[in-house]
Amino acid sequence: MDSSKTDIKAQYWNEHFTAWEASGLSQAEYCKQHDLKLANFTYWRTRSNKKRRKFMPLSSPSVSERLILDLPHGIRLELPIHTLADVLPTVLRSLRDAN
């Protein structure tokens, strides 16, 4: 598949990923409602996540001194700021070992 077709497909799927995340639905339910094959959704989501994997978006600490980490595969980790030094090395090690 040439690069421009791949870019168009990636953009198509990224629009679906954004809509899915906002929907609050499971991946399977979202795919069912939008007549998408779950296997294709999963394939393109994994492919998209691999391109973004080098950076993990962090939200700013909230007033309640909690940190929210948005990890690959739709995993969100919320933890008190004071536990960051203990928890973050374990999270990073787990992510590295998963690859």
MOUR-V414724 format. One line per field, one symbol per residue. psi: psi as a letter, one per 40 degrees, with the letter a starting at -180 (. if undefined). Layout:
psi=???
//
This chain:
psi=hidddddddddddddddddddddeiidddddddefihddddddddddddddeddhhhhiihidefihhhhiifehhhhiideeddddddddddddddd.
//
